[in-house]
Amino acid sequence: APPAAPRARSAQGRRAAMAPVGMEVTFQIGTGVKGKGLDEQGHRVLGQPRGLRLCADGALLVADYFNNCVLKFKPGDRRGRVVAGEEGRALPKVDPLKDLDKQNPGPLTLPAEEGVLLQQPCDVVEHPAGGFLVLDTDEGSVQRFGTGDRAVTLVPQGGKSVSRTLGSPDAVKNPRGVAVGPDGAIVVCDTWSHRVLRYPPPDGPVASERPAVLAGEPNSCGSAPTKLAFPSAVAFDADGALLVADTNNHRIQRFAPGETQGTTVAGSAEGRRGSGPGELDMPTGICVDPEDGSLLVADRCNARVLRFPRGSAAGAPAEVVAGAEALER
């Protein structure tokens, strides 16, 4: 990942751009070999980096899913440091049966490492009030790190419980993406429930209010404009509209503020996969270029990153900014 955004040209002329264009990799974090720790050159070895987020100071936060930690890399730094979790060590799971053989098992409690260790972090984002939020997929939680000795659990509201069950309709199931809304609210891709949830700002007066469904029909997937299928990432447009990577529908949906019916702005409105210039295959990451409002999409199964112009619609062609096709141009 480049530490700073280079300048790029579009077909319409010169403009500043967030994503690089061209064949040369300007900077690399990770060695290309799966593992942990540092290599002989002192470069960080990653296990399975999933969530990437630039900080206000130019540093890069990386959620290393396989190594159960979040790392922070300053510009030009290939070593990085662990800022959440412990590299290679997972939060122990709560097992209701583990104490049955003990003479006095006592009440079941959360692990002593709660608030310190992680279990498969998938995304991370800075919080405007301080610290950063870590989405822990296996735990179905969002925690704020960086403001004390232990993380504070914000999702689920009221903290974690030993009685959590994925069978509950209200449970967050295998979430894959988290963002902070323009008003400070926490927005979560509740992936296996096929919905996007909005939790009130954690430092606000209504922090305890139940989350609201911003997009999707809970526990019901499909390709209708009101439905999602395993959404993986969210972002906000400059006008406050919600953009959702509707992964298994192979499209990006836009939901205007207050609307629950989405409009397809990239990919197939009918949910068809493809590899053409206006098609997607399992998109899993999105962000908006603040310079021109264009949409950058990680088109996972096509192994490329695409740029869609602001105001694009279903089937509109995109510019390939990374991937094999970019190297062939």
Residue, then its C-alpha position, 0 to 999 in steps of 0.5 A: a500500500p502506498p504511504a501517500a497518494p500520487r498524482a494521476r491523469s484521467a481521460q478528461g485531463r489532470r486531477a488529483a487522485m487517491a489511487p495510483v495508476g501505472m505498473e510500478v508498486t511504489f511501496q509494499i507492506g508485507t513480504g508476500v509470504k504468509g507468517k508472522g513477526l519480522d523477516e531477516q530484513g526487519h520487514r513485517v510478515l503478515g498472516q492474512p491482512r483484511g482491513l486497511r485504513l489510512c489515519a489522519d496522520g498518514a499512518l496505515l492500520v492493518a487488521d491481520y485476520f490470521n494473526n489476531c492483531v491490528l498493526k500500525f505502519k507509519p509512512g515509509d515504515r515496513r516494520g510496523r507495531v502491534v496496536a491491538g491484540e497480540e500477534g499470533r495469539a487468539l482470544p480464548k473462546v467461552d466454552p460452557l462445557k469446559d468446567l463440567d468435570k470440575q468439582n466446583p465449576g463456579p459461574l461461567t465468565l468471559p476470558a481474563e484476556e477480554g479487552v486485550l486479545l482479539q479473535q479474527p479481526c476483519d476491519v479497523v477504523e479511526h474514531p474521531a473521538g479518539g482511539f480506533l475501532v476494531l471489528d472482531t468477526d468471530e466475536g461479532s463485536v466492535q471494540r475501541f482500542g487506544t483510549g485505555d489499558r483495555a478495549v471498550t466493547l461498543v457492539p454488542q451494546g452493554g458489552k459481551s456475554v457468555s450467553r451469546t447465540l447466533g440463533s438470535p434474530d438480533a445477533v450480529k453474525n460474522p460481520r465483515g466491515v465497520a465505518v464511522g458515520p458523518d455523525g459519529a455513529i458506528v455502522v456495521c456490515d452484519t454480513w451473515s444477517h444480510r443487513v447494515l446496522r447503525y449504532p448511535p454515537p457511543d459518546g452521545p446522549v442516545a448511545s443505549e438506543r437499539p441499532a437501526v437497519l440502514a440497508g437490507e432485510p434482516n436474515s433475508c438475502g436476495s437481489a431485490p433493491t431492498k435486499l443484500a447478500f452477504p455485504s462486506a464493506v460500507a462507505f459514505d458519499a459526500d452527500g451522506a448516502l450509504l454505499v454498500a459492497d453487496t458482495n454475493n450480488h456482485r454489485i455496489q448499492r447506494f442508499a440515499p439518507g433515510e431510504t431503504q431501497g438501493t440503487t446500483v452504482a456499479g456491477s449488475a443490478e440483477g446480481r449477475r457476476g462477470s469480468g467485463p469492464g462494467e461487471l464485478d465478481m464478489p466485490t469486498g472493499i470500497c472507498v470514495d476518492p475525496e478529490d473527485g467523488s469517484l468510487l474505488v472497488a476491490d473486485r476480489c474474484n477478478a483480482r483487480v481494483l476498479r475506479f467508477p466515476r461519480g454518478s455511475a450506474a449499473g453496468a457502467p464501465a470502470e477504469v482498472v487501476a490495479g490488477a493484471e489488466a492495468l499491467e497489460r495497458 
